[in-house]
């Protein structure tokens, strides 16, 4: 949700600890599919717990037994955004990762973000080695982070760890049918396409008899909206009473688009009310108009 004011005129937070890093190397005889795990990602061990989120899954076998293809964690907050971990217990079949555990970071709630939002984030996903009280840490090697946006809200690792390695109790990742994941998320850059608005005031409403002032809200640059894009805006327009607090206002909600860039009231206020000397809506030949705009949604129809 985005607001603007126009005037004219189980989650844990942990800190500290030491981190040791080692490069993953392919052993002789190791399969090519296992080696591909490290392509574009680095693996290391860390004694420090994840800074932003820890997820404890008990009875992990229940997920595989019931063929749960996608498991979503609770939401957690980092860098001003809400996130969640997404786990494919039997591997992400759409990525041909059936012999691996697939783990991803996903944005949990994007409905209230401004139109055209983009978030660049670097992240690490952790898996606890319960034998040694240390974490396997997997992170993207891209130093500029991954770009999360409306059409791509999830990034991660198709081949996070092989199911064979994960299930081996000697590795400590799955003990007593219990495993612990974690995440750290660092927002590097963010931006959104900020909508610019304008107010249209007509002292004599077109096509209206009886003496009315017309007042509308309009997109300042509708031609810059992508084809098929609509923006749902809830807005309030006020003519301020400069002598008192008896402001005159209207409130509406409308889907704005390039083909329908404006909405408002043909009969916003009568001339009789507007020109009253005891109201202050027009004072010393000046009127003040205030607008609040709240973006509540965006949709794009392709094709």
C-alpha positions as CSV (number, residue, x, y, z in Angstrom):
1,X,0.0,0.0,0.0
2,X,1.4,3.4,-1.0
3,X,0.2,6.7,0.4
4,X,1.0,10.2,-0.8
5,X,-0.2,13.7,0.3
6,X,-0.4,16.4,-2.3
7,X,-1.0,20.1,-1.5
8,X,-1.6,22.8,-4.0
9,X,-1.0,26.2,-3.2
10,X,9.0,-19.3,14.8
11,X,11.2,-16.5,14.4
12,X,14.4,-15.8,16.3
13,X,16.8,-13.0,16.0
14,X,20.4,-14.0,16.8
15,X,23.6,-11.9,16.8
16,X,27.3,-12.6,17.2
17,X,29.4,-15.7,16.6
18,X,32.2,-16.6,14.3
19,X,32.0,-17.8,10.7
20,X,34.5,-20.1,9.0
21,X,34.4,-20.5,5.3
22,X,35.6,-23.4,3.1
23,X,35.3,-23.9,-0.7
24,X,33.2,-26.8,-1.8
25,X,35.2,-29.2,-3.9
26,X,34.1,-32.1,-6.0
27,X,35.5,-35.4,-4.8
28,X,36.8,-38.0,-7.3
29,X,33.9,-40.0,-8.5
30,X,31.4,-37.5,-7.4
31,X,28.5,-37.3,-9.9
32,X,28.1,-34.3,-12.2
33,X,24.6,-33.6,-10.8
34,X,26.0,-33.3,-7.3
35,X,28.7,-30.9,-8.6
36,X,26.1,-28.7,-10.1
37,X,24.9,-27.8,-6.6
38,X,27.8,-25.3,-6.3
39,X,27.4,-23.7,-9.7
40,X,26.4,-20.1,-9.0
41,X,26.3,-20.8,-5.3
42,X,28.9,-21.1,-2.5
43,X,28.8,-23.4,0.5
44,X,30.4,-22.8,3.8
45,X,30.0,-23.7,7.5
46,X,29.0,-21.2,10.2
47,X,29.0,-21.4,13.9
48,X,26.8,-18.4,14.2
49,X,23.0,-19.0,13.9
50,X,21.0,-17.2,11.1
51,X,20.4,-13.6,12.0
52,X,16.9,-13.2,10.7
53,X,14.9,-16.5,10.8
54,X,15.1,-20.1,12.2
55,X,12.6,-22.8,11.1
56,X,12.4,-26.0,13.1
57,X,10.6,-28.8,11.3
58,X,9.6,-31.8,13.4
59,X,8.4,-35.1,11.8
60,X,10.0,-34.2,8.5
61,X,9.1,-37.6,7.1
62,X,5.4,-36.7,7.3
63,X,6.0,-34.2,4.4
64,X,7.5,-36.9,2.2
65,X,5.1,-39.6,3.3
66,X,2.1,-37.4,2.2
67,X,3.8,-36.2,-1.0
68,X,3.9,-32.6,0.0
69,X,5.5,-30.9,-3.0
70,X,5.8,-27.4,-1.5
71,X,6.1,-26.5,2.2
72,X,5.9,-22.8,3.1
73,X,7.3,-21.5,6.4
74,X,5.7,-18.7,8.5
75,X,6.4,-15.2,7.5
76,X,9.4,-13.3,8.8
77,X,10.6,-9.7,8.4
78,X,13.9,-8.5,7.1
79,X,15.0,-5.3,5.5
80,X,11.5,-3.9,5.7
81,X,9.8,-6.7,3.8
82,X,8.1,-10.0,4.6
83,X,9.6,-13.2,3.5
84,X,9.2,-17.0,3.8
85,X,11.2,-20.1,3.1
86,X,9.8,-22.5,0.5
87,X,11.0,-26.1,0.7
88,X,10.4,-29.0,-1.7
89,X,10.9,-32.1,0.5
90,X,11.2,-34.4,-2.6
91,X,12.9,-31.9,-4.8
92,X,11.4,-29.4,-7.3
93,X,10.2,-31.7,-10.0
94,X,9.7,-28.8,-12.4
95,X,13.5,-28.2,-12.2
96,X,14.4,-31.9,-12.5
97,X,15.8,-31.9,-9.0
98,X,14.1,-35.1,-7.8
99,X,17.3,-36.3,-6.0
100,X,17.7,-33.1,-4.1
101,X,16.1,-31.0,-1.4
102,X,15.1,-27.7,-3.1
103,X,15.0,-24.6,-0.9
104,X,14.0,-21.1,-1.9
105,X,13.4,-17.6,-0.4
106,X,10.1,-16.0,-1.4
107,X,8.5,-12.6,-0.7
108,X,5.5,-13.4,1.5
109,X,3.2,-10.4,0.8
110,X,3.5,-8.1,-2.1
111,X,-0.1,-6.9,-2.5
112,X,0.6,-3.7,-0.7
113,X,3.8,-2.7,-2.5
114,X,3.8,0.2,-4.9
115,X,3.3,-0.5,-8.6
116,X,6.4,-1.6,-10.4
117,X,8.2,-2.5,-7.2
118,X,11.7,-4.1,-7.4
119,X,13.8,-5.4,-4.5
120,X,17.4,-6.5,-4.9
121,X,18.4,-8.8,-2.0
122,X,21.4,-10.9,-1.1
123,X,20.4,-14.0,1.0
124,X,21.8,-17.0,2.7
125,X,19.9,-20.2,3.5
126,X,21.1,-22.4,6.5
127,X,20.8,-26.0,7.5
128,X,21.8,-27.1,11.0
129,X,24.3,-29.8,11.5
130,X,22.9,-31.1,14.9
131,X,26.0,-33.3,15.5
132,X,28.4,-30.4,15.5
133,X,26.1,-27.5,16.4
134,X,27.1,-25.7,13.2
135,X,25.3,-24.6,10.1
136,X,25.7,-25.5,6.4
137,X,25.3,-22.1,4.7
138,X,24.5,-21.8,1.0
139,X,24.5,-18.4,-0.7
140,X,24.3,-17.0,-4.2
141,X,27.7,-15.9,-5.6
142,X,26.1,-12.8,-7.2
143,X,27.4,-9.8,-5.2
144,X,24.6,-7.5,-6.5
145,X,21.8,-9.8,-5.2
146,X,18.8,-11.2,-6.9
147,X,16.0,-9.0,-8.3
148,X,12.6,-9.8,-6.8
149,X,9.7,-8.3,-8.6
150,X,6.0,-8.9,-9.4
151,X,6.7,-11.6,-11.9
152,X,9.6,-13.2,-9.9
153,X,8.9,-13.3,-6.2
154,X,11.1,-16.4,-5.4
155,X,14.8,-17.2,-5.7
156,X,16.9,-20.0,-4.3
157,X,18.5,-23.4,-4.9
158,X,17.0,-26.2,-6.9
159,X,19.7,-28.5,-5.6
160,X,20.3,-27.2,-2.1
161,X,21.5,-30.6,-0.8
162,X,21.2,-34.2,-2.1
163,X,18.5,-36.2,-0.3
164,X,21.0,-38.9,0.4
165,X,23.4,-36.5,2.1
166,X,20.5,-34.8,4.0
167,X,19.1,-38.2,5.3
168,X,22.5,-39.5,6.4
169,X,22.5,-39.2,10.2
170,X,26.3,-39.0,10.2
171,X,25.9,-35.5,8.7
172,X,23.5,-34.4,11.4
173,X,21.0,-32.6,9.2
174,X,18.1,-34.9,9.9
175,X,18.1,-36.4,13.4
176,X,15.1,-37.9,15.1
177,X,13.0,-36.8,12.1
178,X,13.9,-33.2,13.0
179,X,15.7,-30.6,11.0
180,X,16.4,-26.9,11.3
181,X,16.6,-24.4,8.5
182,X,17.4,-20.7,8.7
183,X,17.7,-17.5,6.6
184,X,19.4,-14.2,6.4
185,X,18.2,-11.5,3.9
186,X,19.9,-8.3,3.2
187,X,18.1,-5.7,1.0
188,X,20.7,-4.0,-1.2
189,X,18.5,-1.8,-3.4
190,X,14.8,-1.1,-3.9
191,X,12.7,1.0,-6.2
192,X,9.2,1.4,-7.4
193,X,7.5,3.2,-10.2
194,X,6.0,6.2,-8.4
195,X,2.8,7.4,-9.9
196,X,2.5,11.1,-10.5
197,X,-0.9,12.8,-10.1
198,X,-2.5,16.0,-11.0
199,X,-5.8,17.7,-10.0
200,X,-8.1,19.0,-12.7
201,X,-10.4,21.8,-11.6
202,X,-13.1,23.4,-13.8
203,X,-14.8,26.5,-12.4
204,X,-17.7,25.8,-14.7
205,X,-18.3,22.1,-15.0
206,X,-18.7,21.0,-18.6
207,X,-22.1,19.8,-19.7
208,X,-23.6,20.6,-16.3
209,X,-26.2,23.2,-15.6
210,X,-26.9,24.9,-12.3
211,X,-23.4,26.3,-11.4
212,X,-21.0,23.6,-10.3
213,X,-17.2,23.3,-9.9
214,X,-15.8,20.1,-11.3
215,X,-12.8,18.4,-9.5
216,X,-11.0,15.3,-10.7
217,X,-7.8,13.3,-9.9
218,X,-5.8,12.3,-13.0
219,X,-2.5,10.4,-13.8
220,X,0.0,13.0,-14.8
221,X,1.7,10.8,-17.3
222,X,-0.7,8.0,-18.3
223,X,1.3,7.2,-21.4
224,X,4.1,5.8,-19.3
225,X,2.0,3.0,-17.9
226,X,2.7,-0.4,-19.4
227,X,0.1,-1.6,-21.8
228,X,-2.8,-3.4,-20.0
229,X,-1.8,-2.0,-16.6
230,X,-4.4,-0.7,-14.2
231,X,-3.8,0.9,-10.8
232,X,-6.4,0.8,-8.0
233,X,-6.3,4.1,-6.1
234,X,-8.4,5.2,-3.2
235,X,-8.3,9.0,-2.9
236,X,-9.7,11.9,-1.0
237,X,-9.9,15.5,-2.5
238,X,-10.5,18.4,-0.1
239,X,-11.1,22.1,-0.7
240,X,-9.7,23.5,2.6
241,X,-11.6,25.9,4.7
242,X,-9.0,28.6,5.3
243,X,-11.1,30.3,8.1
244,X,-12.3,27.2,9.9
245,X,-12.0,23.5,9.7
246,X,-15.2,22.9,7.7
247,X,-13.4,21.4,4.8
248,X,-15.3,20.2,1.8
249,X,-14.2,16.8,0.5
250,X,-15.0,13.8,-1.7
251,X,-13.7,10.3,-1.4
252,X,-13.6,7.6,-4.1
253,X,-11.9,4.5,-5.4
254,X,-11.1,3.9,-9.1
255,X,-9.0,1.7,-11.4
256,X,-6.8,4.2,-13.3
257,X,-5.2,3.2,-16.7
258,X,-3.8,4.8,-19.8
259,X,-7.1,4.7,-21.5
260,X,-9.0,5.9,-18.4
261,X,-6.6,8.3,-16.6
262,X,-9.0,10.4,-14.6
263,X,-11.9,10.2,-12.3
264,X,-13.7,12.6,-10.0
265,X,-16.9,14.7,-9.7
266,X,-18.6,16.8,-12.4
267,X,-20.7,18.3,-9.6
268,X,-18.1,18.5,-6.8
269,X,-19.5,21.7,-5.2
270,X,-22.0,24.3,-6.1
271,X,-20.9,27.9,-6.9
272,X,-23.2,29.0,-4.0
273,X,-21.3,27.0,-1.4
274,X,-17.8,27.6,-2.9
275,X,-18.2,31.4,-3.0
276,X,-19.7,31.8,0.5
277,X,-17.7,34.5,2.3
278,X,-18.2,32.9,5.7
279,X,-16.8,29.5,4.6
280,X,-13.2,30.3,3.7
281,X,-13.2,27.9,0.8
282,X,-12.2,30.8,-1.3
283,X,-10.3,33.4,0.7
284,X,-8.7,36.5,-0.8
285,X,-9.2,34.9,-4.2
286,X,-7.2,31.8,-3.2
287,X,-8.4,28.3,-2.7
288,X,-6.3,25.4,-1.3
289,X,-6.9,21.8,-2.6
290,X,-5.5,18.9,-0.7
291,X,-5.3,15.3,-2.1
292,X,-4.5,12.0,-0.4
293,X,-3.9,9.0,-2.7
294,X,-3.5,5.4,-1.5
295,X,-2.5,2.7,-4.0
296,X,-4.3,-0.5,-3.1
297,X,-3.6,-2.7,-6.1
298,X,-2.2,-3.2,-9.6
299,X,-3.1,-5.6,-12.4
300,X,-1.7,-6.2,-15.8
301,X,-3.5,-8.0,-18.6
302,X,-1.1,-9.4,-21.2
303,X,-1.9,-10.0,-24.8
